[in-house]
């Protein structure tokens, strides 16, 4: 699945900052005040999200849907992309493997791919 979100005035370095800054539940709810319910981190060192796990409770289909309890394991984009092509692109990606919080099971791959535009 892919979606396009136009974020006028937002640059790739701002997205990197957001994930590095993102903290507890109060901060996570700034992104989506109704769907984001809980936020915590494991193995996060000095605000770096790569190599850390984001533990979240969130609604993915509004409050009419189920509450998902997820572990999102962030990793270096080199694990997803051909690193030479990725670096040559000049773009930025936040990559992770989402899974269930209560089970050691990844259920897919997640990538926020950011392009700076005019």
N, CA, C and O atoms as CSV, one atom per row, in Angstrom:
chain,resi,resn,atom,element,x,y,z
A,1,UNK,N,N,0.844,-1.161,0.000
A,1,UNK,CA,C,0.000,0.000,0.000
A,1,UNK,C,C,0.893,1.229,0.000
A,1,UNK,O,O,1.947,1.240,0.636
A,2,UNK,N,N,0.482,2.232,-0.694
A,2,UNK,CA,C,1.239,3.476,-0.718
A,2,UNK,C,C,0.272,4.647,-0.635
A,2,UNK,O,O,-0.858,4.579,-1.119
A,3,UNK,N,N,0.730,5.695,-0.025
A,3,UNK,CA,C,-0.065,6.910,0.069
A,3,UNK,C,C,0.842,8.104,-0.148
A,3,UNK,O,O,2.030,8.053,0.169
A,4,UNK,N,N,0.297,9.152,-0.673
A,4,UNK,CA,C,1.058,10.371,-0.896
A,4,UNK,C,C,0.489,11.463,-0.012
A,4,UNK,O,O,-0.704,11.762,-0.059
A,5,UNK,N,N,1.351,12.051,0.790
A,5,UNK,CA,C,0.955,13.166,1.646
A,5,UNK,C,C,1.820,14.361,1.267
A,5,UNK,O,O,3.046,14.305,1.361
A,6,UNK,N,N,1.192,15.408,0.853
A,6,UNK,CA,C,1.931,16.634,0.530
A,6,UNK,C,C,2.023,17.471,1.802
A,6,UNK,O,O,1.010,17.850,2.389
A,7,UNK,N,N,3.248,17.749,2.212
A,7,UNK,CA,C,3.480,18.506,3.437
A,7,UNK,C,C,4.236,19.777,3.052
A,7,UNK,O,O,5.461,19.844,3.160
A,8,UNK,N,N,3.500,20.762,2.610
A,8,UNK,CA,C,4.071,22.010,2.127
A,8,UNK,C,C,5.001,22.619,3.171
A,8,UNK,O,O,4.640,22.777,4.337
A,9,UNK,N,N,6.198,22.954,2.723
A,9,UNK,CA,C,7.163,23.595,3.609
A,9,UNK,C,C,7.934,22.631,4.499
A,9,UNK,O,O,8.815,23.060,5.244
A,10,UNK,N,N,7.627,21.346,4.442
A,10,UNK,CA,C,8.311,20.352,5.272
A,10,UNK,C,C,9.458,19.736,4.483
A,10,UNK,O,O,9.284,19.348,3.327
A,11,UNK,N,N,10.613,19.646,5.098
A,11,UNK,CA,C,11.807,19.093,4.460
A,11,UNK,C,C,12.137,17.749,5.099
A,11,UNK,O,O,11.693,17.456,6.209
A,12,UNK,N,N,12.916,16.937,4.395
A,12,UNK,CA,C,13.297,15.606,4.885
A,12,UNK,C,C,13.952,15.683,6.264
A,12,UNK,O,O,13.674,14.850,7.126
A,13,UNK,N,N,14.817,16.673,6.480
A,13,UNK,CA,C,15.498,16.775,7.767
A,13,UNK,C,C,14.506,17.016,8.909
A,13,UNK,O,O,14.790,16.679,10.058
A,14,UNK,N,N,13.345,17.598,8.595
A,14,UNK,CA,C,12.320,17.811,9.623
A,14,UNK,C,C,11.681,16.489,10.033
A,14,UNK,O,O,11.351,16.303,11.205
A,15,UNK,N,N,11.502,15.576,9.094
A,15,UNK,CA,C,10.937,14.261,9.404
A,15,UNK,C,C,11.925,13.471,10.264
A,15,UNK,O,O,11.532,12.821,11.233
A,16,UNK,N,N,13.204,13.531,9.906
A,16,UNK,CA,C,14.236,12.870,10.715
A,16,UNK,C,C,14.219,13.436,12.137
A,16,UNK,O,O,14.293,12.683,13.108
A,17,UNK,N,N,14.122,14.760,12.255
A,17,UNK,CA,C,14.057,15.395,13.575
A,17,UNK,C,C,12.837,14.903,14.344
A,17,UNK,O,O,12.940,14.600,15.532
A,18,UNK,N,N,11.671,14.819,13.676
A,18,UNK,CA,C,10.438,14.399,14.343
A,18,UNK,C,C,10.613,13.029,14.993
A,18,UNK,O,O,10.293,12.856,16.169
A,19,UNK,N,N,11.117,12.060,14.240
A,19,UNK,CA,C,11.277,10.716,14.790
A,19,UNK,C,C,12.340,10.693,15.887
A,19,UNK,O,O,12.225,9.922,16.840
A,20,UNK,N,N,13.369,11.526,15.765
A,20,UNK,CA,C,14.397,11.604,16.817
A,20,UNK,C,C,13.854,12.258,18.080
A,20,UNK,O,O,14.255,11.892,19.185
A,21,UNK,N,N,12.956,13.213,17.933
A,21,UNK,CA,C,12.385,13.971,19.050
A,21,UNK,C,C,11.225,13.241,19.707
A,21,UNK,O,O,11.026,13.347,20.917
A,22,UNK,N,N,10.456,12.495,18.909
A,22,UNK,CA,C,9.216,11.869,19.368
A,22,UNK,C,C,9.427,11.080,20.656
A,22,UNK,O,O,10.298,10.213,20.735
A,23,UNK,N,N,8.631,11.389,21.643
A,23,UNK,CA,C,8.807,10.756,22.948
A,23,UNK,C,C,7.599,9.983,23.410
A,23,UNK,O,O,7.158,9.035,22.762
A,24,UNK,N,N,7.080,10.397,24.526
A,24,UNK,CA,C,6.009,9.644,25.188
A,24,UNK,C,C,4.655,9.885,24.526
A,24,UNK,O,O,4.573,10.479,23.451
A,25,UNK,N,N,3.614,9.423,25.172
A,25,UNK,CA,C,2.258,9.480,24.630
A,25,UNK,C,C,1.815,10.899,24.291
A,25,UNK,O,O,1.211,11.127,23.243
A,26,UNK,N,N,2.108,11.839,25.159
A,26,UNK,CA,C,1.677,13.225,24.917
A,26,UNK,C,C,2.222,13.746,23.584
A,26,UNK,O,O,1.511,14.398,22.819
A,27,UNK,N,N,3.480,13.449,23.326
A,27,UNK,CA,C,4.090,13.911,22.081
A,27,UNK,C,C,3.534,13.144,20.886
A,27,UNK,O,O,3.295,13.732,19.831
A,28,UNK,N,N,3.325,11.839,21.040
A,28,UNK,CA,C,2.814,10.996,19.952
A,28,UNK,C,C,1.414,11.436,19.525
A,28,UNK,O,O,1.065,11.374,18.347
A,29,UNK,N,N,0.635,11.873,20.480
A,29,UNK,CA,C,-0.730,12.318,20.180
A,29,UNK,C,C,-0.746,13.619,19.372
A,29,UNK,O,O,-1.768,13.945,18.769
A,30,UNK,N,N,0.354,14.363,19.347
A,30,UNK,CA,C,0.431,15.551,18.500
A,30,UNK,C,C,0.259,15.177,17.026
A,30,UNK,O,O,-0.283,15.956,16.242
A,31,UNK,N,N,0.725,13.975,16.655
A,31,UNK,CA,C,0.627,13.515,15.280
A,31,UNK,C,C,-0.826,13.198,14.934
A,31,UNK,O,O,-1.325,13.597,13.882
A,32,UNK,N,N,-1.494,12.482,15.826
A,32,UNK,CA,C,-2.916,12.170,15.600
A,32,UNK,C,C,-3.599,12.041,16.966
A,32,UNK,O,O,-3.525,10.984,17.593
A,33,UNK,N,N,-4.262,13.104,17.431
A,33,UNK,CA,C,-4.807,13.158,18.796
A,33,UNK,C,C,-5.846,12.086,19.143
A,33,UNK,O,O,-6.002,11.751,20.317
A,34,UNK,N,N,-6.551,11.546,18.161
A,34,UNK,CA,C,-7.580,10.546,18.492
A,34,UNK,C,C,-7.123,9.119,18.249
A,34,UNK,O,O,-7.480,8.228,19.020
A,35,UNK,N,N,-6.347,8.870,17.204
A,35,UNK,CA,C,-5.935,7.498,16.890
A,35,UNK,C,C,-4.719,7.032,17.673
A,35,UNK,O,O,-4.567,5.832,17.905
A,36,UNK,N,N,-3.859,7.936,18.081
A,36,UNK,CA,C,-2.658,7.555,18.830
A,36,UNK,C,C,-2.973,7.576,20.323
A,36,UNK,O,O,-3.294,8.621,20.888
A,37,UNK,N,N,-2.878,6.416,20.947
A,37,UNK,CA,C,-3.317,6.241,22.333
A,37,UNK,C,C,-2.148,6.150,23.305
A,37,UNK,O,O,-2.212,6.722,24.393
A,38,UNK,N,N,-1.059,5.429,22.929
A,38,UNK,CA,C,0.061,5.209,23.847
A,38,UNK,C,C,1.356,5.146,23.052
A,38,UNK,O,O,1.382,4.664,21.920
A,39,UNK,N,N,2.439,5.644,23.665
A,39,UNK,CA,C,3.754,5.632,23.034
A,39,UNK,C,C,4.825,5.410,24.088
A,39,UNK,O,O,4.820,6.056,25.136
A,40,UNK,N,N,5.740,4.497,23.806
A,40,UNK,CA,C,6.917,4.263,24.643
A,40,UNK,C,C,8.028,3.745,23.725
A,40,UNK,O,O,7.771,3.385,22.576
A,41,UNK,N,N,9.249,3.710,24.231
A,41,UNK,CA,C,10.394,3.269,23.432
A,41,UNK,C,C,11.202,2.216,24.174
A,41,UNK,O,O,11.249,2.200,25.404
A,42,UNK,N,N,11.834,1.343,23.410
A,42,UNK,CA,C,12.830,0.396,23.923
A,42,UNK,C,C,14.115,0.587,23.128
A,42,UNK,O,O,14.085,0.841,21.924
A,43,UNK,N,N,15.242,0.461,23.822
A,43,UNK,CA,C,16.564,0.500,23.187
A,43,UNK,C,C,16.843,1.798,22.427
A,43,UNK,O,O,17.574,1.799,21.437
A,44,UNK,N,N,16.273,2.869,22.884
A,44,UNK,CA,C,16.503,4.168,22.259
A,44,UNK,C,C,17.641,4.857,22.988
A,44,UNK,O,O,17.614,5.001,24.210
A,45,UNK,N,N,18.649,5.285,22.223
A,45,UNK,CA,C,19.823,5.914,22.814
A,45,UNK,C,C,19.970,7.316,22.235
A,45,UNK,O,O,20.053,7.493,21.020
A,46,UNK,N,N,20.000,8.309,23.122
A,46,UNK,CA,C,20.208,9.707,22.723
A,46,UNK,C,C,19.263,10.166,21.619
A,46,UNK,O,O,19.677,10.889,20.713
A,47,UNK,N,N,18.007,9.756,21.685
A,47,UNK,CA,C,17.016,10.203,20.721
A,47,UNK,C,C,17.136,9.583,19.344
A,47,UNK,O,O,16.457,10.029,18.418
A,48,UNK,N,N,17.969,8.576,19.175
A,48,UNK,CA,C,18.127,7.921,17.874
A,48,UNK,C,C,17.090,6.820,17.746
A,48,UNK,O,O,16.990,5.955,18.616
A,49,UNK,N,N,16.317,6.845,16.669
A,49,UNK,CA,C,15.255,5.851,16.482
A,49,UNK,C,C,15.744,4.609,15.741
A,49,UNK,O,O,15.182,3.530,15.930
A,50,UNK,N,N,16.782,4.732,14.897
A,50,UNK,CA,C,17.299,3.547,14.198
A,50,UNK,C,C,17.907,2.612,15.235
A,50,UNK,O,O,18.767,3.004,16.022
A,51,UNK,N,N,17.434,1.352,15.216
A,51,UNK,CA,C,17.868,0.366,16.201
A,51,UNK,C,C,16.967,0.304,17.421
A,51,UNK,O,O,17.140,-0.563,18.277
A,52,UNK,N,N,16.008,1.212,17.509
A,52,UNK,CA,C,15.082,1.240,18.643
A,52,UNK,C,C,13.732,0.659,18.237
A,52,UNK,O,O,13.430,0.513,17.053
A,53,UNK,N,N,12.939,0.337,19.233
A,53,UNK,CA,C,11.581,-0.161,19.020
A,53,UNK,C,C,10.597,0.842,19.594
A,53,UNK,O,O,10.704,1.236,20.756
A,54,UNK,N,N,9.645,1.251,18.780
A,54,UNK,CA,C,8.587,2.148,19.223
A,54,UNK,C,C,7.384,1.287,19.589
A,54,UNK,O,O,6.862,0.551,18.752
A,55,UNK,N,N,6.956,1.381,20.822
A,55,UNK,CA,C,5.835,0.596,21.331
A,55,UNK,C,C,4.617,1.495,21.342
A,55,UNK,O,O,4.601,2.512,22.036
A,56,UNK,N,N,3.597,1.131,20.579
A,56,UNK,CA,C,2.446,2.011,20.433
A,56,UNK,C,C,1.141,1.245,20.564
A,56,UNK,O,O,1.066,0.046,20.293
A,57,UNK,N,N,0.124,1.968,20.987
A,57,UNK,CA,C,-1.264,1.524,20.917
A,57,UNK,C,C,-1.948,2.558,20.037
A,57,UNK,O,O,-1.894,3.753,20.326
A,58,UNK,N,N,-2.594,2.108,18.960
A,58,UNK,CA,C,-3.246,3.061,18.080
A,58,UNK,C,C,-4.381,2.408,17.304
A,58,UNK,O,O,-4.407,1.198,17.077
A,59,UNK,N,N,-5.309,3.261,16.912
A,59,UNK,CA,C,-6.400,2.851,16.030
A,59,UNK,C,C,-5.937,3.097,14.600
A,59,UNK,O,O,-5.455,4.182,14.276
A,60,UNK,N,N,-6.082,2.093,13.751
A,60,UNK,CA,C,-5.693,2.255,12.353
A,60,UNK,C,C,-6.902,2.464,11.447
A,60,UNK,O,O,-6.746,2.777,10.267
A,61,UNK,N,N,-8.086,2.295,11.984
A,61,UNK,CA,C,-9.309,2.477,11.203
A,61,UNK,C,C,-10.301,3.314,11.997
A,61,UNK,O,O,-11.498,3.024,12.015
A,62,UNK,N,N,-9.803,4.339,12.643
A,62,UNK,CA,C,-10.600,5.209,13.517
A,62,UNK,C,C,-11.105,4.412,14.719
A,62,UNK,O,O,-10.885,3.204,14.803
A,63,UNK,N,N,-11.770,5.077,15.632
A,63,UNK,CA,C,-12.180,4.435,16.884
A,63,UNK,C,C,-13.236,3.349,16.691
A,63,UNK,O,O,-13.522,2.593,17.619
A,64,UNK,N,N,-13.819,3.266,15.490
A,64,UNK,CA,C,-14.760,2.179,15.212
A,64,UNK,C,C,-14.027,0.862,15.005
A,64,UNK,O,O,-14.624,-0.208,15.123
A,65,UNK,N,N,-12.729,0.933,14.697
A,65,UNK,CA,C,-11.930,-0.260,14.452
A,65,UNK,C,C,-11.257,-0.752,15.725
A,65,UNK,O,O,-11.490,-0.239,16.819
A,66,UNK,N,N,-10.431,-1.747,15.547
A,66,UNK,CA,C,-9.712,-2.339,16.681
A,66,UNK,C,C,-8.562,-1.443,17.134
A,66,UNK,O,O,-8.005,-0.672,16.352
A,67,UNK,N,N,-8.224,-1.564,18.413
A,67,UNK,CA,C,-7.040,-0.905,18.951
A,67,UNK,C,C,-5.864,-1.861,18.732
A,67,UNK,O,O,-5.874,-2.987,19.230
A,68,UNK,N,N,-4.864,-1.413,17.995
A,68,UNK,CA,C,-3.690,-2.237,17.716
A,68,UNK,C,C,-2.586,-1.905,18.699
A,68,UNK,O,O,-2.313,-0.738,18.981
A,69,UNK,N,N,-1.960,-2.941,19.213
A,69,UNK,CA,C,-0.807,-2.802,20.108
A,69,UNK,C,C,0.397,-3.299,19.323
A,69,UNK,O,O,0.536,-4.493,19.055
A,70,UNK,N,N,1.268,-2.352,18.958
A,70,UNK,CA,C,2.326,-2.647,18.000
A,70,UNK,C,C,3.713,-2.367,18.546
A,70,UNK,O,O,3.908,-1.526,19.424
A,71,UNK,N,N,4.669,-3.102,17.996
A,71,UNK,CA,C,6.107,-2.859,18.197
A,71,UNK,C,C,6.641,-2.527,16.814
A,71,UNK,O,O,6.526,-3.334,15.892
A,72,UNK,N,N,7.220,-1.349,16.665
A,72,UNK,CA,C,7.754,-0.912,15.380
A,72,UNK,C,C,9.274,-0.837,15.533
A,72,UNK,O,O,9.801,0.048,16.207
A,73,UNK,N,N,9.964,-1.781,14.898
A,73,UNK,CA,C,11.425,-1.885,15.001
A,73,UNK,C,C,12.070,-1.114,13.852
A,73,UNK,O,O,12.008,-1.543,12.700
A,74,UNK,N,N,12.687,0.020,14.167
A,74,UNK,CA,C,13.304,0.864,13.148
A,74,UNK,C,C,14.680,0.327,12.769
A,74,UNK,O,O,15.442,-0.128,13.622
A,75,UNK,N,N,14.981,0.387,11.477
A,75,UNK,CA,C,16.286,-0.077,11.004
A,75,UNK,C,C,16.828,0.877,9.949
A,75,UNK,O,O,16.109,1.734,9.436
A,76,UNK,N,N,18.085,0.715,9.641
A,76,UNK,CA,C,18.755,1.557,8.658
A,76,UNK,C,C,18.148,1.311,7.269
A,76,UNK,O,O,17.846,0.167,6.931
A,77,UNK,N,N,17.966,2.361,6.463
A,77,UNK,CA,C,17.421,2.178,5.118
A,77,UNK,C,C,18.226,1.219,4.240
A,77,UNK,O,O,17.691,0.680,3.271
A,78,UNK,N,N,19.501,0.999,4.564
A,78,UNK,CA,C,20.317,0.069,3.774
A,78,UNK,C,C,19.781,-1.360,3.844
A,78,UNK,O,O,20.129,-2.188,3.001
A,79,UNK,N,N,18.946,-1.660,4.830
A,79,UNK,CA,C,18.328,-2.986,4.920
A,79,UNK,C,C,17.126,-3.113,3.991
A,79,UNK,O,O,16.629,-4.217,3.771
A,80,UNK,N,N,16.659,-2.002,3.449
A,80,UNK,CA,C,15.492,-1.999,2.558
A,80,UNK,C,C,15.884,-1.676,1.121
A,80,UNK,O,O,15.357,-2.277,0.185
A,81,UNK,N,N,16.798,-0.740,0.939
A,81,UNK,CA,C,17.151,-0.245,-0.388
A,81,UNK,C,C,18.569,-0.630,-0.775
A,81,UNK,O,O,19.408,-0.892,0.087
A,82,UNK,N,N,18.829,-0.664,-2.061
A,82,UNK,CA,C,20.191,-0.741,-2.573
A,82,UNK,C,C,20.868,0.541,-2.084
A,82,UNK,O,O,20.490,1.635,-2.504
A,83,UNK,N,N,21.848,0.422,-1.216
A,83,UNK,CA,C,22.398,1.582,-0.519
A,83,UNK,C,C,23.039,2.590,-1.475
A,83,UNK,O,O,22.945,3.795,-1.241
A,84,UNK,N,N,23.682,2.128,-2.537
A,84,UNK,CA,C,24.303,3.057,-3.485
A,84,UNK,C,C,23.233,3.877,-4.201
A,84,UNK,O,O,23.378,5.090,-4.351
A,85,UNK,N,N,22.166,3.224,-4.640
A,85,UNK,CA,C,21.087,3.945,-5.319
A,85,UNK,C,C,20.361,4.879,-4.350
A,85,UNK,O,O,19.973,5.988,-4.717
A,86,UNK,N,N,20.182,4.421,-3.113
A,86,UNK,CA,C,19.514,5.247,-2.098
A,86,UNK,C,C,20.313,6.526,-1.852
A,86,UNK,O,O,19.753,7.622,-1.881
A,87,UNK,N,N,21.606,6.392,-1.613
A,87,UNK,CA,C,22.435,7.569,-1.353
A,87,UNK,C,C,22.477,8.499,-2.565
A,87,UNK,O,O,22.470,9.720,-2.412
A,88,UNK,N,N,22.520,7.930,-3.758
A,88,UNK,CA,C,22.563,8.750,-4.973
A,88,UNK,C,C,21.253,9.497,-5.203
A,88,UNK,O,O,21.244,10.538,-5.860
A,89,UNK,N,N,20.153,8.982,-4.673
A,89,UNK,CA,C,18.848,9.622,-4.886
A,89,UNK,C,C,18.747,10.975,-4.186
A,89,UNK,O,O,18.027,11.863,-4.642
A,90,UNK,N,N,19.468,11.128,-3.083
A,90,UNK,CA,C,19.379,12.362,-2.311
A,90,UNK,C,C,18.120,12.463,-1.474
A,90,UNK,O,O,17.874,13.488,-0.839
A,91,UNK,N,N,17.319,11.405,-1.468
A,91,UNK,CA,C,16.079,11.401,-0.703
A,91,UNK,C,C,16.325,10.796,0.683
A,91,UNK,O,O,17.447,10.413,1.013
A,92,UNK,N,N,15.275,10.718,1.477
A,92,UNK,CA,C,15.388,10.271,2.868
A,92,UNK,C,C,14.286,9.261,3.162
A,92,UNK,O,O,13.158,9.409,2.692
A,93,UNK,N,N,14.612,8.250,3.930
A,93,UNK,CA,C,13.610,7.241,4.280
A,93,UNK,C,C,13.710,6.874,5.753
A,93,UNK,O,O,14.799,6.819,6.325
A,94,UNK,N,N,12.554,6.626,6.351
A,94,UNK,CA,C,12.443,6.073,7.694
A,94,UNK,C,C,11.873,4.669,7.498
A,94,UNK,O,O,10.744,4.514,7.032
A,95,UNK,N,N,12.654,3.647,7.853
A,95,UNK,CA,C,12.260,2.261,7.577
A,95,UNK,C,C,12.103,1.478,8.870
A,95,UNK,O,O,12.834,1.691,9.838
A,96,UNK,N,N,11.131,0.564,8.867
A,96,UNK,CA,C,10.869,-0.220,10.077
A,96,UNK,C,C,10.160,-1.525,9.722
A,96,UNK,O,O,9.652,-1.705,8.615
A,97,UNK,N,N,10.146,-2.419,10.698
A,97,UNK,CA,C,9.381,-3.661,10.623
A,97,UNK,C,C,8.341,-3.607,11.728
A,97,UNK,O,O,8.693,-3.751,12.899
A,98,UNK,N,N,7.068,-3.403,11.394
A,98,UNK,CA,C,6.026,-3.396,12.424
A,98,UNK,C,C,5.625,-4.819,12.793
A,98,UNK,O,O,5.701,-5.741,11.981
A,99,UNK,N,N,5.199,-4.964,14.034
A,99,UNK,CA,C,4.738,-6.260,14.508
A,99,UNK,C,C,3.836,-6.103,15.706
A,99,UNK,O,O,3.503,-4.994,16.122
A,100,UNK,N,N,3.453,-7.223,16.243
A,100,UNK,CA,C,2.571,-7.228,17.400
A,100,UNK,C,C,3.381,-6.976,18.659
A,100,UNK,O,O,4.488,-7.493,18.805
A,101,UNK,N,N,2.834,-6.187,19.565
A,101,UNK,CA,C,3.545,-5.854,20.796
A,101,UNK,C,C,3.722,-7.084,21.677
A,101,UNK,O,O,4.761,-7.239,22.318
A,102,UNK,N,N,2.723,-7.956,21.718
A,102,UNK,CA,C,2.760,-9.103,22.627
A,102,UNK,C,C,3.351,-10.369,22.022
A,102,UNK,O,O,3.389,-11.402,22.690
A,103,UNK,N,N,3.815,-10.316,20.770
A,103,UNK,CA,C,4.375,-11.512,20.142
A,103,UNK,C,C,5.573,-11.116,19.277
A,103,UNK,O,O,5.563,-10.055,18.652
A,104,UNK,N,N,6.594,-11.956,19.239
A,104,UNK,CA,C,7.785,-11.629,18.434
A,104,UNK,C,C,7.543,-11.937,16.954
A,104,UNK,O,O,8.156,-12.841,16.386
A,105,UNK,N,N,6.647,-11.174,16.347
A,105,UNK,CA,C,6.237,-11.439,14.976
A,105,UNK,C,C,6.143,-10.137,14.200
A,105,UNK,O,O,5.375,-9.247,14.566
A,106,UNK,N,N,6.922,-10.018,13.129
A,106,UNK,CA,C,6.787,-8.865,12.237
A,106,UNK,C,C,5.689,-9.173,11.235
A,106,UNK,O,O,5.593,-10.299,10.745
A,107,UNK,N,N,4.871,-8.195,10.930
A,107,UNK,CA,C,3.743,-8.415,10.029
A,107,UNK,C,C,3.901,-7.680,8.695
A,107,UNK,O,O,2.984,-7.689,7.874
A,108,UNK,N,N,5.035,-7.056,8.478
A,108,UNK,CA,C,5.239,-6.354,7.221
A,108,UNK,C,C,6.448,-5.452,7.274
A,108,UNK,O,O,7.308,-5.571,8.146
A,109,UNK,N,N,6.490,-4.563,6.333
A,109,UNK,CA,C,7.547,-3.549,6.260
A,109,UNK,C,C,6.884,-2.188,6.159
A,109,UNK,O,O,5.811,-2.044,5.573
A,110,UNK,N,N,7.532,-1.202,6.734
A,110,UNK,CA,C,7.008,0.154,6.755
A,110,UNK,C,C,8.109,1.079,6.252
A,110,UNK,O,O,9.269,0.936,6.637
A,111,UNK,N,N,7.750,2.016,5.403
A,111,UNK,CA,C,8.730,2.987,4.923
A,111,UNK,C,C,8.054,4.321,4.695
A,111,UNK,O,O,7.101,4.422,3.922
A,112,UNK,N,N,8.548,5.339,5.366
A,112,UNK,CA,C,8.170,6.712,5.066
A,112,UNK,C,C,9.287,7.236,4.144
A,112,UNK,O,O,10.416,7.443,4.588
A,113,UNK,N,N,8.967,7.444,2.885
A,113,UNK,CA,C,9.954,7.877,1.903
A,113,UNK,C,C,9.709,9.349,1.619
A,113,UNK,O,O,8.635,9.731,1.155
A,114,UNK,N,N,10.701,10.165,1.898
A,114,UNK,CA,C,10.517,11.618,1.841
A,114,UNK,C,C,11.384,12.215,0.734
A,114,UNK,O,O,12.586,11.963,0.653
A,115,UNK,N,N,10.747,13.002,-0.100
A,115,UNK,CA,C,11.450,13.738,-1.148
A,115,UNK,C,C,11.281,15.221,-0.868
A,115,UNK,O,O,10.167,15.690,-0.632
A,116,UNK,N,N,12.364,15.947,-0.893
A,116,UNK,CA,C,12.262,17.398,-0.830
A,116,UNK,C,C,11.739,17.877,-2.177
A,116,UNK,O,O,12.238,17.453,-3.220
A,117,UNK,N,N,10.751,18.743,-2.168
A,117,UNK,CA,C,10.197,19.291,-3.408
A,117,UNK,C,C,10.188,20.809,-3.327
A,117,UNK,O,O,10.392,21.397,-2.265
A,118,UNK,N,N,9.946,21.425,-4.476
A,118,UNK,CA,C,9.872,22.895,-4.503
A,118,UNK,C,C,8.646,23.380,-3.745
A,118,UNK,O,O,8.412,24.585,-3.656
